[in-house]
Structure formats: structure tokens, C-alpha cells
Amino acid sequence: MPKNLLLLVLMTVLSATACLENSDTETRLRTETTLMVDLETVVRVGNVVPVEGVTTAGQPDAAALTVFAEQGYKTVIDIRTEPEDRGMDEATVIGDLGMEYIVFPIDKPEAINFDNARELSRLIAESEGPVLVHCGSANRVGALFALQKSLEGADDEVALEYGREAGMTRLEGRVKKVLSNN
């Protein structure tokens, strides 16, 4: 076989392998389930899968909310406060998509407490699901999810890890303080 033909065959095989790998990655992204999702990925792949009926995120835009609605989400719980900019009339967008919009504002670090974690758990449990729970970055959501996990009997490290998986970052110190006072 001439060298040029062999090189052409080898390049074709490598190119086809790369395409298959990219296709596998795309398929994995389409089916991967994580508690907190990256909204750009949700919009790009057009799919999102809840974990135990719930997904957490930062502030979604109309495109992301459309994907959630198309994937069967029924409820959005927004824990942002009234003056926080959402970039849209979120209540109207969600209503137009046929989902329920619940506002449960968490306005300061002191609001990261067991009472609010219990209330968020109640709201999720009483909502038709799947449910999207969001704030601006998922930090507040993750902090409350960590406290929820503690209320379910998890030790502090498991609760903190769960909170991180749900988006907790800067509020970890506050959560640790609440857990240590329990």
C-alpha cells in the first residue's frame, strides 16, 4: 500500500475516532445527572435530569427555563430577594411556560438556618415536580441543602459535601457555624 494511501486511511480512522469520542461526550452530557447544573450546558444540550426530583442552579435565563419546562419540570423555587435583578420578569416567563413559580426569599447570611432549611424542604415536598431551586449563584441554595441533609441525620461532613454539590461556596462558614450550634 502506498505511503500516502496508508496515511490517508490512518487520518480517516483517527478522525472517525475523534468524532465518536465527541459524540460519546455529548451523549454523556445529555444524560449526566448532577444536583447543581451549569445552565449554559443545559441550554446547549437541551436536556436536564433531576436528582431525586430536584435540580439546583444559579439564576436561569428564559432559554434555560424553556429547557426545564420541556424536560417536564413543574415548579421553580426562587430564593432570591425582590430587589435582585433577574434579567427578565421571571414570574411571567415561568407562568407562560406552564410551571409554578414560588418565591422564598433568603436575604442575609442569618437566614441560612434550620428553620429556613425546613421550610424549603416543605416547599419542595409540596411542589409538583420535578423542581428547580435557584438563587443568583446556587450558593444560598447549597447552604440550605447542607442544613436539610443535616436535619435528615447526616453527619456534618456529609452535609457540607451535599451542600457543595448543590452549589454552596462562600456560605460554607455560615453553615459550619449553624451546624456547630446544633
C-alpha positions as CSV (number, residue, x, y, z in Angstrom):
1,M,0.0,0.0,0.0
2,P,1.5,3.4,-0.9
3,K,2.5,5.6,2.0
4,N,0.1,8.4,1.0
5,L,-2.8,6.0,0.9
6,L,-1.8,4.5,4.3
7,L,-1.5,8.0,5.8
8,L,-5.0,8.9,4.4
9,V,-6.5,5.7,5.9
10,L,-4.9,6.4,9.3
11,M,-6.1,10.0,9.3
12,T,-9.6,8.9,8.4
13,V,-9.6,6.4,11.3
14,L,-8.3,8.9,13.7
15,S,-10.9,11.5,12.6
16,A,-13.7,9.0,12.9
17,T,-12.5,8.0,16.4
18,A,-12.4,11.7,17.5
19,C,-16.0,12.2,16.2
20,L,-17.1,9.1,18.1
21,E,-15.4,10.4,21.3
22,N,-17.1,13.8,20.9
23,S,-20.4,12.1,20.3
24,D,-19.9,10.0,23.4
25,T,-19.1,13.1,25.4
26,E,-22.2,14.9,24.1
27,T,-24.3,11.8,24.9
28,R,-22.8,11.7,28.4
29,L,-23.6,15.4,28.9
30,R,-27.1,14.8,27.8
31,T,-27.7,12.1,30.4
32,E,-25.4,13.1,33.2
33,T,-27.3,13.9,36.4
34,T,-25.9,16.3,38.9
35,L,-27.7,18.2,41.7
36,M,-26.4,21.6,40.6
37,V,-26.3,22.2,36.8
38,D,-24.4,24.5,34.6
39,L,-27.1,26.5,32.8
40,E,-25.1,27.1,29.7
41,T,-24.7,23.3,29.3
42,V,-28.4,22.8,29.9
43,V,-29.2,25.2,27.1
44,R,-26.5,23.9,24.8
45,V,-27.5,20.2,25.1
46,G,-31.2,20.9,25.6
47,N,-31.6,18.4,28.4
48,V,-31.6,18.3,32.2
49,V,-32.3,15.4,34.6
50,P,-33.3,16.0,38.2
51,V,-31.6,14.2,41.1
52,E,-34.4,12.8,43.4
53,G,-36.8,15.2,41.7
54,V,-34.7,18.4,42.3
55,T,-32.1,20.4,40.4
56,T,-30.3,23.4,41.8
57,A,-28.8,26.3,39.8
58,G,-27.8,29.9,39.7
59,Q,-30.1,32.5,38.0
60,P,-31.6,30.9,34.9
61,D,-32.5,32.9,31.8
62,A,-35.5,32.4,29.6
63,A,-33.7,29.8,27.4
64,A,-32.7,27.7,30.4
65,L,-36.2,27.9,31.8
66,T,-37.6,26.7,28.5
67,V,-35.4,23.6,28.6
68,F,-36.5,22.9,32.2
69,A,-40.2,23.2,31.1
70,E,-39.6,21.0,28.0
71,Q,-38.0,18.4,30.3
72,G,-41.1,18.2,32.5
73,Y,-40.2,20.4,35.4
74,K,-43.3,21.7,37.1
75,T,-42.1,24.1,39.7
76,V,-39.4,26.7,40.1
77,I,-38.5,27.9,43.6
78,D,-36.6,31.2,43.6
79,I,-34.8,32.1,46.8
80,R,-33.6,35.5,45.6
81,T,-35.0,38.7,47.2
82,E,-37.3,41.2,45.5
83,P,-34.6,43.8,44.5
84,E,-32.2,41.3,43.0
85,D,-32.1,41.6,39.2
86,R,-33.2,38.5,37.3
87,G,-32.7,40.0,33.8
88,M,-36.4,39.3,33.0
89,D,-39.8,39.1,34.5
90,E,-39.2,35.6,35.8
91,A,-42.7,35.0,37.2
92,T,-44.2,35.8,33.7
93,V,-41.7,33.6,31.8
94,I,-42.3,30.7,34.2
95,G,-46.1,31.1,34.1
96,D,-46.0,31.3,30.3
97,L,-44.1,28.0,30.3
98,G,-46.8,26.4,32.4
99,M,-44.7,26.0,35.5
100,E,-45.5,27.2,39.1
101,Y,-43.3,30.0,40.5
102,I,-42.6,30.1,44.2
103,V,-40.6,32.9,45.8
104,F,-38.9,32.1,49.1
105,P,-36.5,35.0,49.7
106,I,-33.3,34.4,51.6
107,D,-31.9,37.9,52.2
108,K,-28.9,37.6,54.5
109,P,-26.4,35.1,56.0
110,E,-28.5,34.8,59.2
111,A,-31.4,33.4,57.1
112,I,-29.2,30.4,56.5
113,N,-30.7,28.5,59.4
114,F,-32.5,25.3,60.2
115,D,-36.0,26.9,60.2
116,N,-35.5,28.1,56.6
117,A,-34.0,24.7,55.6
118,R,-37.1,23.0,56.9
119,E,-39.4,25.5,55.1
120,L,-37.5,24.9,51.8
121,S,-37.8,21.2,52.3
122,R,-41.6,21.6,52.9
123,L,-41.9,23.7,49.7
124,I,-40.1,21.1,47.7
125,A,-42.1,18.3,49.1
126,E,-45.4,20.0,48.5
127,S,-44.5,21.1,45.0
128,E,-45.4,19.2,41.9
129,G,-42.1,18.1,40.5
130,P,-39.5,18.0,39.2
131,V,-38.4,21.2,40.9
132,L,-35.7,23.7,40.1
133,V,-34.4,25.6,43.1
134,H,-32.2,28.6,42.4
135,C,-30.7,31.8,43.7
136,G,-28.1,34.0,42.0
137,S,-25.3,31.5,42.0
138,A,-26.7,28.5,43.9
139,N,-24.6,29.5,47.0
140,R,-27.7,30.1,49.2
141,V,-29.5,27.1,47.8
142,G,-26.5,24.8,48.5
143,A,-26.2,26.2,52.1
144,L,-29.8,25.4,52.8
145,F,-29.4,22.0,51.2
146,A,-26.5,21.2,53.5
147,L,-28.7,22.1,56.5
148,Q,-31.5,19.9,55.1
149,K,-29.1,17.0,54.9
150,S,-28.1,17.5,58.5
151,L,-31.8,17.6,59.5
152,E,-32.1,14.2,57.8
153,G,-29.4,12.8,60.1
154,A,-26.2,13.2,58.1
155,D,-23.0,14.0,59.9
156,D,-21.5,17.4,59.3
157,E,-19.0,16.4,56.7
158,V,-21.6,14.6,54.6
159,A,-24.0,17.6,55.0
160,L,-21.3,20.0,53.9
161,E,-20.3,17.9,50.9
162,Y,-24.0,17.7,49.8
163,G,-24.2,21.5,50.2
164,R,-21.2,21.9,47.9
165,E,-22.8,19.6,45.3
166,A,-25.9,21.8,45.4
167,G,-23.8,25.0,44.9
168,M,-22.6,26.2,48.3
169,T,-19.4,28.2,48.2
170,R,-19.0,31.4,50.2
171,L,-21.7,30.5,52.8
172,E,-19.8,27.3,54.0
173,G,-18.5,29.2,57.0
174,R,-22.1,30.2,58.0
175,V,-23.3,26.6,57.6
176,K,-20.4,25.3,59.7
177,K,-21.4,27.8,62.4
178,V,-25.1,26.7,62.3
179,L,-24.1,23.0,62.4
180,S,-21.8,23.6,65.4
181,N,-24.6,25.3,67.3
182,N,-26.9,22.3,66.8
